[in-house]
Amino acid sequence: MTEPARPCVALAPVAGDAAVPGVLHRLLELIDEPLSALRPGAEVLIKPNLFQTTPGFHVSPALLAAIARAVAEHGARPVIAERTHAIYELLNDHEAARYARVVSFDDLPLRITNIPGATSLRVPIAVPELIEDCDYFIGVPQLRTHASVVYSNAMKNLVGLLPGYTTRIVHMAGVDESTVDLNLMRPQDLVICDGTTVIEGNYPMDGRARWVGFLAAGRNAVALDVAVGVLAGFDPDSVAYLRDAHQRGMGPLALEDIDLRGTPLAELAFDMVKAPIEIVAPRAGIHVHAEHACPACSRFVAGAMRALAEELCAWDGEMTIISGPQVQMPPLRGAVVLVGNCLYESRDLGIFIEGCPPRAIQLAAFRYAMGKPVGDHERTQFRVPPALEHVSA
């Protein structure tokens, strides 16, 4: 009996923007020219991480231009799309727009869609029609650490397929399983990972850009995430959405089950500065009770304490932070912040942040609890019970 072929992932160093087209061409050769299957006139969706304009905090436009040009040279019609209008600021005057149509998902018509086999997004959701109608799908993630899901790359990039408001729905339903559901909805035909600049540290609550200088390519998003994760010093088995995807038969979880091509992984390996996993209250008077929190919400609280440490130390109040199921509530001292869906039934005890895990924008709840002003949009990200509405916003 013939053994099934292992999915391949190709790796290569890149010295700068000028070298990107040549390195891309080499990677595509190494994974057996996947674009050769494109038919003339085919619509090709290219989905990058491109929703922030801060330098270094997005995929390289030079890489997008090289991908779009390669697609166009095969007679296909490339479309580069991402949620938020940042894509226009970054690409409208860039070379990439010469080869591809540039559009925000927030400006496209939507279609109500069911995801067969979904475990978290089990109800119909609205997705841009382009996602289901395109003939070929290329994901272009930027490797990032993540304060809630360990690291973000090819699979997590698909959360950005949805209009901006939908990310809240994803976190409400459970971000790890929702990530896998979205990959089930529209598998990527090709993934090209931008590791020229990576984002490390306590991202997305904070973080910093770091030049590393590599590109990776493959046809299986799970395999690519495993290979690139190991490259950056992560244990893929610690990532819930990768374990879930593997259990659903979507790709391998072990490096030995991947056909690595190009530059040996050991020659490119580096160690990313990772998001905190240990919850450390920044001072006395900040009481954290998260012993029973799920791993994702525990990491969220750890990241929040790191990101807000300076503000909490400058504030002279007392705060109780609770996450995870509680058989009996701990003493509620000072302002109370409840973190995560499992505390919904206790929502009237304090400021409630929904999600599993919550999103970085929901850090505003802690600032609100300290009596600090928050923006109108931030105020929609947490619930304040009527009895506490006197807290100034």
N, C-alpha and C positions, 0 to 999 in steps of 0.2 A: 504494500500500500504506500503510495507516494505521500510524503509529508507535505502539509500545506506550506506554501511559501511564507517566509517571515516578511512583515512589512519593512520597507527600507527607509532609512533616514540618512540624508547626506549632510555633512558639515564642512565648513570652510572658513578660514579667516578672511577678513576684509580690512583694508588699510584706510579707507575713506570713501567719500561719495564717488570719486572718479573711478574707483575700482569696482563699484557695485555691479554695473552691467556685465562685466566679464565674469565675476564670481557667480552671479545669477545664472548665466549661460552654462557654466561648469556644473553647478548643482543640478540643473535640469537634465543635463547629460547623464549625471550619475544616477538619477532616479528614472532613467529610461524615457526621457522626453515626453512627459505627460501632456504637454500642449499640442503634440502632433495629432491628438485625437480631435482637436477642434475642427468643426466644419465651417466653411465660409459663411459669414453672417451670424454666427452663433453669438448670443448675448452672454457675456462673462461678467459676473459680479465679483468685484475685488473688495473685500471688507478688511480695512486696517483698524488698528487702534489709533484713532485720530480725533478724539473728542475734547482734547485739551490743547491749548495753544502755547503753553509754557515750553520754552526751548528744552529739548531733550525728553519731554514727557509725551512723545508720540512717535509713531513709525516714521522713518526717514522718507521724506518726499522723493528723494533720489531713487530709493528702492521702488516706490510706487510707480514712478515714471518708467523705470526699467521693466517692471512687470507689465504695465499697460502697453508699452512698445512691443514687447515680445508677443503679447496676445494679438495686437493689431497686425503684426507681421504675419500671423497665421490666418489673416482674413476675418478674424472675429471682431466683435464690438465690445470693448471693455467699458465697464461702468464702475467707478470707484464710489462707494457709498458708506456712510457712517452716520450715527445719530448725532444730533446737535449741529448748529451752523458753523462750528469751528472749522469744519472741512472746507468751507468756502474761503475763509481767511487764509488757510494754509495752502490750498491748491489752486484756486482760481487763476492766479498769475504765475503758476509754476509750470514747468515743462510737462508734468503729468497730465495737465488739462489739454495738451496738444493731441494726446493719444486716446484719452478716455473722457467720457461724460462724468462730471463730478456732481454728486447730489447728496443731500441729507435725507436719511430715512424719515425724518420728521416732516418732510415736504411731499411724501409719496402717498398714493392711495393705499388703503388698508384692506385686508381680506380676513374674515373670521375663519380661523383654522383650528382643526382638531389635530392633536399629535397622537397617532396610534402608538400604543405601548408606553405612553408617558406615565411616570409614577408620581410626579409632583404637579406638573401643569396638565391636570386631567380635565380641565374645562376648556372650552373654545377660547382662544385668545386672538387679538387683532395683530396681524403681522403685515409688513409692506408686501404688496403683490409681487414686487421684483424678486423677493427671496424664493418664492415658489416657482416663478415663471422663468428665471434665468436658466440657461442651458448648462452652465458650468460655474462652479463656485470656488474662488480662491480666497483663503483666509490669510491675512498678513498681521499676525500678532506681534506685540512688543513684550518681551519677557519682563515680568514684574513680580516682586514679592507681594504678599497680600496679607493684611492684618486679620482677615477672617477665613480665607480659604487656602492659606499657605503660599501658593504662588499662582499666577495668572499667565496663561499663554494661549495656545491654540483653541482649546475647548472653551475657556472662559470668554474668549473674544466674541463668541456668538451671543452673549447677553446683549451686546451692542447692536445686534440685528433689529432690536425692537425699538419703537419710539420711546423717547425719554421717560415718559410717565410709567412705562411698563416695567422698568427696572424695579420699581417699588413692588409690583405684583410678584416678580420673581423672588424677591427677598421674603415676601410674606409667605410664599408657597414653599420656601426652602431653597437656598441658592445653589447648593451642591447638586441636588437631584434635578433642579430646573436647568442647570447648565447641561447636564447629560440629556435631558429631554429636548433641549433646543438643538443639540447635535444630532439627535435622532430625527428631528423634524427636517433638517436640511444638512446632511453630511457634507463636509468639505471635500471637494475633488482634489484639491492641492493646498498645502499649507507651506508658506514661506515665512519663517520666523526671523524677525529683525532683532538680532543681538548686537547690533553696532553699539547702541546705547541702551542700557537696561535701567530699570527703576528699582532701587533697593531700600531697605529700611522699613519703617512703619507705614508703608503705602496701603490704602489711599488716604489715611488720616494725615500723614506727612510722608516724606521720603526724599531721596535725592537721585539725580541722574548720574550714571557712571558709564564712561566709555569702556567697552570691552572689545568689540571688533570681531564679530562672527555672524554668519548667516547659516540657517539650517532649512532643509526642505524635505518634504515627504508627502505621501498620499493618505496617510492615516494620522488623524489628529491626536489620537491617544498615544500612538507610538512616538510621535514627535514630542509630545509633552513629557513623556517618560525620559526620552533621550536628553532633551534640553534640561529637564529638571536635574538629572544626575550630573550633567555637565556643570551646573551651577551650584552643586553641593546639597541638593535636596534628596530626601527619600520619597520617591513617588508613592510608596505605600502609605505615607502619612497624609495623602491628599484624598479626601473623601470622594470627590467627583471622578477621580481616576480609578479608584477602587470600584465605584459604582459602574462606570463605563466598561471596565474589564469584566465585571460580573454579568453585564448585559451582552457580552460577546462583541464589543465594539473595538477592541484592540488589546495589546499586551500590556502587562504591568511590570514585567521584568526586562532588564536590558538584554539579557541573553536571548530573548525572543524577538529581537529586532536586528535586522541586517544593517549595520552601520557602515556607511561608505564615506569616501573622501578623507579629510584630515582626521587622524585618530582622536577620539574623544579626549584622551589623556593630555594631548598637546594643547587643547583649547580650554581645559578645565579651569574653573575659578570658583571662588567661594563668595556667594552673595551675602551681604548683610541682611539678615532675615528679620521679619517682624517679631515683636516680643510674644512669648507664649506664657510667661509667668506673670500673674497679676500682682502688681506691687502698688499698694496705696501710697501716694506721694507724701503723706504726712499723717500724724495723729489727728483724729477727728473725721477722717474719710474712711468710713466703715464699708468694706466690700464683703458680700456674702455670695459667692459663686461656686461653691464646692460641688454643686450638682448640675452646673450648667453644661450643655452639650459642648463639644470641642469648638465649634464655630463661634458660639456666643461667648465662650470663655476667652477665645482669642480676641474677639471684639472688645471685651472689657479690658483685657491686658493692653491692647492698642490704645484704647481711650485713656487709660491711666497714664500711659507714656505721653500721648499727644497733649493732654490737658494738665500735665504735672505742674507746669509753671503757673498756670491760671489758678489751679486748686490751692497751691501753696500761697499765692498772693491774696486769696479770698479768706476771710476770717470766720466763715460759717462752718457748720457741721453737715455732713451728708452721709446718707445710707444708700448703698448701691446693691441691688439684689438681682441675681440672674440664676435661672434654673429652677426646677420644681422645688417647692418648700412644703414639708410636712407641717411645719409650724413656722410662722413668720418670726424672723429675728427682731430684736428691739429696733424700732423705727426712730432714729435720732436725727434731728435736723431735717433738711430737704431729703426727700425720698425719690430715687430714680429706679424704675423697674425695667429690666432689659430682657427682651425676647418674648416670643409668642406664648411660651408656656406660662407666663405670668398674667395672661389676659384676665383671668377670673379675679385677680387682685388689683386690677387697673385703677380702682378708686382710692388705693392707698397712697398713690404718688404719681409722679410724672412717668408715663408709660411709653416706652420705645418699642414698637412692634418690629417683627422681622426675625428671621432665623438664617443668618444673623442680621442685625440691622446694618444700615449703610453708613458710610463715613459722614454724610451730611447730617445724620441724626445725632452727631456730637452736640448739635445745637441744644438738645434737651438738657445736657449738663450745664451749659452756659445759662439757659433759662432758669434752671434750678438755683444758680448762683445769683439770680437777679440781674443778669446782664441782658442787654437788648439783643434780639435776634431778628433777622429779616422776615418779611411776610411769607416767603416760600419756606424758609427754615421752620417757621412756626407750624406749618402743615405736617411736619415730619414726626410729631410726637403728640400724645394726648395728655391734656391736663384736666383732671376731674373738676367738676363745677365748684367743689368746696375749696379748691386751691387756685381758682382763677384770679385771686387777688395778687398772686405773684407777679411782679412787674415784668413786662416784656419789652 
